Amino acid sequence: VVDYDIIIAGGGLSGLYATIKLSSKHRVLLLDPHDYPRHKMCGEFLSAEVAPLLSNIGIDLDQFTAAQINQLQISLATGKSLETTLPLGGHGVSRYNLDHHLYQIASEAALIKRAKVINAFEQDDSHHVHTDIGNFTCRQFIIATGKRSILDKELNREFIKRKSNWMAVKMHYTHDMPWNQVQLHNFEGGYAGLSRTEDGAVNLCYLATYASFKKHGNIESFQRQVLSKNKHLKQFFQSAVPLWEQPITISQISFDAKLQSVGEFICVGDAAGLIHPLCGNGMAMAIHSAHIASDHVDQFLQDKISREQMITNYTAQWRKNFKSRLRTGRLIQYLLMQPRWTKIAYGLLAQFPSLLPLIISRTHGKQILP
Ligand SMILES: Cc1cc2nc3c(=O)[nH]c(=O)nc-3n(C[C@H](O)[C@H](O)[C@H](O)COP(=O)(O)OP(=O)(O)OC[C@H]3O[C@@H](n4cnc5c(N)ncnc54)[C@H](O)[C@@H]3O)c2cc1C
């Protein structure tokens, strides 16, 4: 006899969404070591792909936020810029409020404990989950622990063995910019996103290689000497007023390919694969992958398919939906980091502006119906 049908490690977007979906039919335990609400590293532009999925569980994004975004401005490190209409568009949402809202819905449907999952084992057709508050058993364990976690190390996942040289910084500001626009500004060694969140605060979030940051040693001087070489970011830093004392920072962000399962365990969200943030699509992919996984896990728990079939079907559907987007994201990111290629690409896009929405579409899907 097991304690739960399903245990989910990680209460971010994918873990919370899977908890809500699966708890209507199954006994679910969700484990996360942190409290809600809290700020999280993210550009906070949510693609409209998942708007119907969120609406189905009680979150109407048009009500949730006035930041309804349909315009994109991109600039090169030199300051040259282009503007386009986003094919699908999206919403500006703070992770502080979005995750908290999902948490409130999830906590009415399932048991949520504040705990860090340390390891997990398969034994006699059940899963044993070890945490810092005790051990639990279930029929199916789901890993939704995001980009990088202690669990990846314990489970000996390949991507965790390689060093990654990306770091990210995020901060909210008071600043005047259009509510319907997301901006992507390139600088030497990285790029920065700017967009409004539901309360009007402007979120600045940038990714940079550790090598370029290291030369400057601290955030203040990096922003002044590197980011501000782009005139758009210079103007931003001159007039924007920080809303927090300190920015949030993280390092070791890996964009390497990952597997969608570890042994018998199912991975969702960033734990299954992280798209380059410049695509503005990671949150939607996290929710979408949790949606797909929930269907397959439900079929397994109802004994309609074997565990092996569940893993095979989920992996195939994940790859069909996301594999080529991740590849395109990796290519765009590579080009963006090579000044010569960026210049050529800019020349092409300036001459053929309709190419830009086409490229964006290659990293996004269509709206997903529940
Ligand atoms: C710099 C940057 C900018 C981005 N900008 C955007 C953007 O503008 N738009 C967009 O759509 N996406 C963006 N993304 C991607 C997006 O943030 C992620 O794809 C999304 O948060 C993934 O959700 P998740 O549920 O997989 O993981 P997360 O939301 O990261 O949640 C993982 C959860 O697991 C918990 N956890 C970790 N370890 C354990 C453990 N051992 N036991 C239990 N719990 C654990 C954590 O506490 C956390 O709550 C960006 C990413 C980065 C790095």
The ligand as an SDF file (V2000), in Angstrom:
LIG
                    3D

 53 58  0  0  0  0  0  0  0  0999 V2000
   16.6170   34.5390  -17.0700 C   0  0  0  0  0  0  0  0  0  0  0  0
   15.3590   33.8350  -17.4390 C   0  0  0  0  0  0  0  0  0  0  0  0
   14.3130   34.5460  -18.0170 C   0  0  0  0  0  0  0  0  0  0  0  0
   13.1350   33.8920  -18.3770 C   0  0  0  0  0  0  0  0  0  0  0  0
   12.1240   34.6060  -18.9440 N   0  0  0  0  0  0  0  0  0  0  0  0
   10.9940   33.9840  -19.3310 C   0  0  0  0  0  0  0  0  0  0  0  0
    9.9230   34.7200  -19.9130 C   0  0  0  0  0  0  0  0  0  0  0  0
    9.9420   35.9320  -20.0630 O   0  0  0  0  0  0  0  0  0  0  0  0
    8.8290   34.0140  -20.3240 N   0  0  0  0  0  0  0  0  0  0  0  0
    8.7240   32.6720  -20.1610 C   0  0  0  0  0  0  0  0  0  0  0  0
    7.6980   32.1030  -20.5540 O   0  0  0  0  0  0  0  0  0  0  0  0
    9.7050   31.9550  -19.5650 N   0  0  0  0  0  0  0  0  0  0  0  0
   10.8360   32.5750  -19.1510 C   0  0  0  0  0  0  0  0  0  0  0  0
   11.8240   31.8630  -18.5340 N   0  0  0  0  0  0  0  0  0  0  0  0
   11.6350   30.4270  -18.3090 C   0  0  0  0  0  0  0  0  0  0  0  0
   10.6550   30.1390  -17.1570 C   0  0  0  0  0  0  0  0  0  0  0  0
   10.9980   30.8980  -16.0310 O   0  0  0  0  0  0  0  0  0  0  0  0
   10.7090   28.6430  -16.8110 C   0  0  0  0  0  0  0  0  0  0  0  0
   10.6270   27.8970  -17.9970 O   0  0  0  0  0  0  0  0  0  0  0  0
    9.5810   28.2280  -15.8700 C   0  0  0  0  0  0  0  0  0  0  0  0
    9.6870   28.8960  -14.6400 O   0  0  0  0  0  0  0  0  0  0  0  0
    9.6460   26.7280  -15.6310 C   0  0  0  0  0  0  0  0  0  0  0  0
    8.7190   26.3250  -14.6640 O   0  0  0  0  0  0  0  0  0  0  0  0
    9.0140   25.0050  -13.8130 P   0  0  0  0  0  0  0  0  0  0  0  0
    7.7690   24.6580  -13.1190 O   0  0  0  0  0  0  0  0  0  0  0  0
    9.6300   23.9630  -14.6720 O   0  0  0  0  0  0  0  0  0  0  0  0
   10.1600   25.4260  -12.7950 O   0  0  0  0  0  0  0  0  0  0  0  0
   10.1690   26.5710  -11.6530 P   0  0  0  0  0  0  0  0  0  0  0  0
    9.0880   27.5540  -11.8710 O   0  0  0  0  0  0  0  0  0  0  0  0
   11.6000   27.0170  -11.6070 O   0  0  0  0  0  0  0  0  0  0  0  0
    9.8450   25.7590  -10.3460 O   0  0  0  0  0  0  0  0  0  0  0  0
   10.6690   24.7480   -9.8140 C   0  0  0  0  0  0  0  0  0  0  0  0
   10.2740   24.5570   -8.3590 C   0  0  0  0  0  0  0  0  0  0  0  0
   10.9380   23.4030   -7.8500 O   0  0  0  0  0  0  0  0  0  0  0  0
   11.2990   23.6450   -6.5120 C   0  0  0  0  0  0  0  0  0  0  0  0
   12.3840   22.7160   -6.1790 N   0  0  0  0  0  0  0  0  0  0  0  0
   13.6680   22.7530   -6.6120 C   0  0  0  0  0  0  0  0  0  0  0  0
   14.3550   21.7250   -6.0810 N   0  0  0  0  0  0  0  0  0  0  0  0
   13.4870   21.0310   -5.3140 C   0  0  0  0  0  0  0  0  0  0  0  0
   13.6050   19.8560   -4.5060 C   0  0  0  0  0  0  0  0  0  0  0  0
   14.7630   19.1910   -4.3880 N   0  0  0  0  0  0  0  0  0  0  0  0
   12.4960   19.4050   -3.8490 N   0  0  0  0  0  0  0  0  0  0  0  0
   11.3070   20.0670   -3.9590 C   0  0  0  0  0  0  0  0  0  0  0  0
   11.1520   21.1690   -4.6950 N   0  0  0  0  0  0  0  0  0  0  0  0
   12.2220   21.6460   -5.3660 C   0  0  0  0  0  0  0  0  0  0  0  0
   11.6890   25.1100   -6.4760 C   0  0  0  0  0  0  0  0  0  0  0  0
   11.5730   25.6390   -5.1740 O   0  0  0  0  0  0  0  0  0  0  0  0
   10.6750   25.7110   -7.4480 C   0  0  0  0  0  0  0  0  0  0  0  0
    9.5400   26.2170   -6.7830 O   0  0  0  0  0  0  0  0  0  0  0  0
   13.0080   32.4900  -18.1490 C   0  0  0  0  0  0  0  0  0  0  0  0
   14.0510   31.7730  -17.5520 C   0  0  0  0  0  0  0  0  0  0  0  0
   15.2260   32.4340  -17.1990 C   0  0  0  0  0  0  0  0  0  0  0  0
   16.3340   31.6420  -16.5740 C   0  0  0  0  0  0  0  0  0  0  0  0
  1  2  1  0
  2  3  1  0
  2 52  2  0
  3  4  2  0
  4  5  1  0
  4 50  1  0
  5  6  2  0
  6  7  1  0
  6 13  1  0
  7  8  2  0
  7  9  1  0
  9 10  1  0
 10 11  2  0
 10 12  1  0
 12 13  2  0
 13 14  1  0
 14 15  1  0
 14 50  1  0
 15 16  1  0
 16 17  1  0
 16 18  1  0
 18 19  1  0
 18 20  1  0
 20 21  1  0
 20 22  1  0
 22 23  1  0
 23 24  1  0
 24 25  2  0
 24 26  1  0
 24 27  1  0
 27 28  1  0
 28 29  2  0
 28 30  1  0
 28 31  1  0
 31 32  1  0
 32 33  1  0
 33 34  1  0
 33 48  1  0
 34 35  1  0
 35 36  1  0
 35 46  1  0
 36 37  1  0
 36 45  1  0
 37 38  2  0
 38 39  1  0
 39 40  1  0
 39 45  2  0
 40 41  1  0
 40 42  2  0
 42 43  1  0
 43 44  2  0
 44 45  1  0
 46 47  1  0
 46 48  1  0
 48 49  1  0
 50 51  2  0
 51 52  1  0
 52 53  1  0
M  END
$$$$
